[in-house]
Amino acid sequence: MKRLQILNQSSIRLNNHISGLFFGLIKWLSFFGVLVFLGACSLPAYKLLADAEQGYQVVSSGTFKHLWVSNESYDLLNTENVPVMVFIEGDGVPWEAMNRIAFEPTPDEPLLLKWFLAANSPGVYLGRPCYFDLGDDACSAYWFTHGRYSEPVVTSLITVLKKKIHNRDIILVGHSGGAALAMLVAGHLKQVKAVVTIAGNLNVKAWVEHHRYSDLTGSLDPGAMPGLTCNIEQVHYYSSSDSVIQAKWLRAFSASQCNSSLIELPVKGHDQAWEEFQGLIMENLRSISAKLTQEK
């Protein structure tokens, strides 16, 4: 009997020990989950939004999740006659090195998010699939590396815009890889009346070959697509000092399009160097918006 009591006491101690380990593990996992969440929210993009007291949503297309930031209420966004400027960011950092894929591709200094926040015109900042650490189960590195301009990515952007913006003209604004997506979206969305690109990656084949990158297998190339219809105004900003996107690619691309303007600016770089000309470009965007409003 004494032996049974000893065994029972040992069993109780073992169970208590296992229970302690189990709840300790749960506590640790919960803490880890909080850290992951805080890690996502600590991206510089979210700090920019917080500092500007700007709210945001996470919108699903049914394929991918997207960051959606609007500087108007939902009702205004769907009833006003003024066009909506939709900003699409560049590629960020898909690769940390030539042979090492990044864990999180979102740029530390999202150029167009800053421009959107400073805009005093109706606007939306539309996040690309698998950026901004949204915990999307559909995501893998493929969607921000080789498949960054793929049909599923383009279709997902189109679906979100159709879902969120009704009866409004749209002006698409894209920088670098975001410009490629803006051009690919424009051909499939009737509401788009203008596309403005900044240092746009509009000839993906030439860009890949020049930099000796691996082919973006599965991605679309604006330079290989039919030109946009003439009722869509195009304005393409570029710099001869840009070592990432060569001027000759954009000159050839613009020449192949209808209703396309090409504007060269003395920008000494590809990314943040464009901030110097933010005011000039935004003023041109407002002019395009005013013209479209008058035509309504």
N, C-alpha and C positions, 0 to 999 in steps of 0.2 A: 504493500500500500504506500509506504514511504517512497519506494522507488517510482511509483506511478505519479505521486505528487511532484517529485523532482523533475520527472519527464514533462509533466504538464507545465511546471514553472519555466522549464527551459524552452518549451514550445511557445509559451506566452511571450518570453523575452525575444525569441527569434521572430515571432510575428510582429512584435512592437518594433523591432529593428528594421524588418522589411518594410513595415508601414512608414517608418521614419524616412527610409531611403526613398520610397515611392513619392511621399509628399514633398520630400526635399527635391526630387527630380522634377516634379510638377512645378514647384516654386521656381527652380532654376530655369525651366523651359519658359515659364511665364515671364520671368525677368528677361530672358534672352529675346522673347517675342517683343517685349517693350523696347529693348535696345534696337532691334531691327526696325521697329516702327519709328523710333526716334531717329534712327539712321536715315530712313527715307525722308522724314520731315526736316532733317538737318542739311539736305542738299542746298547749295547756295540759291537755287531757284526759289525754294520755299521761303528762305529768309528774305529774298527780294519782295515776295508777295506779302509776307508778314509786315515788313517795314513800310510797305505802301498801304497797309490795311486793306489788302485786296483779297477777297474770297475766291474760291475755286471749286470746281466740281470734278468728279471722275465719271466720265461718260463711256458707256460700252456700245460698240457697233454691232455686237453679237459675235465678233471675231476677236477684237482687241479692245483693251481699255485705253482711254485717252484723257489726258489732262485738258480741262476746258475752263478757260478764264475769260469772263466777259466783263466789260466795263459798263454794261447796261443791264437793267432788269430784264427778265424773260419777256414780260409784256411789251416793253419798249422795243426789244430786239425783233419782235414779230409784227409790229404795227407801224413803225416809222417808215418814211420814204427814203431816208438817207441810207446810202449803201453801207454795208458792214465791211470793215477791213479785217481780213483774216490773216494773222501772222503765223508762218511756219518756220521753225528754227532749223539751223543747219545740222550736220551730222554729229557734231560734238566730238566725242572720243571713242569711236568703235574699237580701236586697237590701241593698247598701251605701248606696244612695240611691234616690229614687223611680224613676229611670230607669237604674239601674246594678245588674246582678245581681252578687252576691258570687261570688268564685272558690271560696271554702270556707265553707259555711254553719254549721259546727260552732261552738257558743257558746264563748267564751273562759272563761266561768265556768259550766260545766254543773251546774245546781242539783241535779238528781236523781242525778248521779254522786256528788256529795258525800254525799248522803243514803244512797245505796246503800253507799258505803264505810264509813259510820258505823253502818250497821244491824248488829244482832246477831241477826238472823233470817235463815233461808234466803232468799237473794235472787239475782236476775239483773238485770244492766243490759243491755238490748237496744238496740243502735244502730239508728237509722233508715237506710233506703237512701240512699246518696250523701252520708252524713256520715262524719266521722272519717278522711277521706283514705285510703281503702282501695285505691285504684288499680283501681276497678271499671270495666271497659270498657262495662258497660251504663248507666253514669251519664251524665246530662246535667243542665243546670240546671233543666230542666222538672220533674224528680222532687223538687226541693226548693223550687220556686216554685209554679207553677200546679197541678202534679200531686202536691203534697205529701201529700194525703189520698186519692189515687186508688186504684182497685181493685187495680192491680198492686202498689202499695206495701203496702196492707192484707193482700193475699194472701201477699206475701213474708214479712211478720211472722208471720202465722199458720203458714206452712209451717215456719219456723225453730222456733217454739215446739213444734209437733207433733213435729219431728225431735229436739229436745233434751230435752223434758220428757215423761216417761211416767208414768202412774198417780199423778199428783200434782194436787191442787187448785191453782189459780192465783189470785192476787190481782193485778190489774193496777193500776199506779199511774202516772198521767200528769200532766204539767204543761203547761198552755197547749195548743199544738198536739199534744203527746204525749197529752194527755187526749182529744182528738178521735180519735186513732188507737186509744187504749185502748177507747173506746166502740165503735168500728167493728170492732175485733178481737173484743170480748167476745161479740157476737151470733153469731159463727161458730166458737166454740171451747168445747166442752162442759165442759172442765176449769175454765173461769173461774167462780168462785163469788162474786167481789166485784170492784168497780171503784171506785177512789178517785181523784178528780180534784182538782187544785189549779189554780185560776184557768183552768179549762178553756175552750177555744175550741169550745163545743158547739152554737153557732148560727152557722155559717160565713157564711151569707147576711147576717145582721144585722151581723156583724163587718165584712164587706166593704163593705156599704152605709154603715155609720157612719163608717168611716175613709176612704171613697172610694177603696178599692183596686180594682185590676182583678179581674174575676171569676176564681176558681180553676177555670178550665175543665178538666174531666176529674176534678175532685176530688169526693169524697163529703162529705155534710154530716150529722153526727150528728143535728142538729135536724130533718132531713127524713126520717130513717129510722124504722122501727117501733121502739117501745120495747122494752127488754130484758125477758126473762121475769122473773117475780117471784122465782124461786129465785136470782137474782143480786142481791146486796146492792149498793146504790150509795151512796156518800158523796161529796158535792160541796162542796169548800171554795171560798169566794169572799170578796172584799172590796169594800165599797162605795166604797173609795178607789182602786180599780183603774181606770185610764183606758184600758186596753187591752181588757179584757173587762168589759162593764157588768153590774152586779148583776141588773138586770131580765131579762137574757137567761138567766142561770142559774136564777133563780127560776122562770121560765116553763118551762125545760127540765126541772127537777126535778119540777115539778108534773105534767108529762106522762108521767112514768115510774112504774113500779111498784117498791115497796120501795126508795125513794130518800130519803135524808136530805140536808138542806142546812145547812151550817155556815158562818156568817159570822165572820170574824176581822178585827181592826183592823190589817190589813196596809197599809202606805203605799207601794204599788207593785205591780209585776206579776211581777218576776223575783226578784232576790236578796233583796228585802224579806221574802220568805217564810221565809228562814233562821231568823228569830227564833222561828218557830213549828214548826221541824223536830221538836223533842222531843215536842211535843203531838201532832202528826200521826203521828209514828212510833209513839207509844204507842197511839194508836187503831188503827193498822195491826196492831200486835201483839195487841191485844184481838180484832180480827176473826179473825186467824190462830188464836188460842187457841180461839175459839168453833168455828171450822171443824174444828179438830183433835179437839175433844171430840165433835163430831157424827159423826166417822168410825166 
